[in-house]
Amino acid sequence: MIKHWMSAALLAAGLMGCASPPARFYGLDAPALSPAAVQFGKRVMVGPVSLPAALDRPQLVLDDGNGELRLQEYARWSAPLDRLLAQNLAAGVSRAGGVASVYAYPQPGMDGGDLRYTLDVRRLSLRPGRGVGMDAVWQLLRTADGAVLASGAFSRDSAVSRPDAAALLTACQGMLAELAAEMALPLRQHPQWWQRDAAQPAAQK
């Protein structure tokens, strides 16, 4: 009996020693909104967000340079990356544009909204100990007829001094705040686009 118990204990210890490390999950939270700084208006949706195929996966993908990418099996996004980006940017556009009615697309129970941002992320490079880089293009569309009201291209690189994931994500969040501010600028310049009972905006030439 004792021999059997010792064998079971040794087997359990061996399995524990071979167990994989626990996965860590990371999000892309945006700063909280100030209720006094925003007002409700027409619904503005952010999304869909498109990603390079190599990044459209649950693991963090690190860029080792020279075109080599490294998947972090035990460092994962807390939700699909395109959804995390849409949620972060929706909060950022809301804050920077002063519009409370900005939502990540899709939203349960909502259609496509009155205005919609589309975003194509063409590069999102996480380089441990070196920095973060992003290239993206965006458009602001009037949902009713698909007219392009505004558009822009974004390209940034930000250095980091530490090799850990937290440093990379902090730099990434700062970069997304800059992108959100650029995307929100047309809403600040043309409040009639999103204020209710305002005239229909003209399409971008």
Secondary structure by P-SEA (a helix, b strand, c coil): caaaaaaaaaaaaaaaaacccbbbbbbbcccccccccbbbccbbbccccccccccccccbbbbccccbbbbcccbbbcccaaaaaaaaaaaaaaaaacccccccccccccccccbbbbbbbcbbbbbcccbbbbbbbbbbbccccccccccccccbbbbbccccaaaaaaaaaaaaaaaaaaaaaaaaacccccccccccccccc
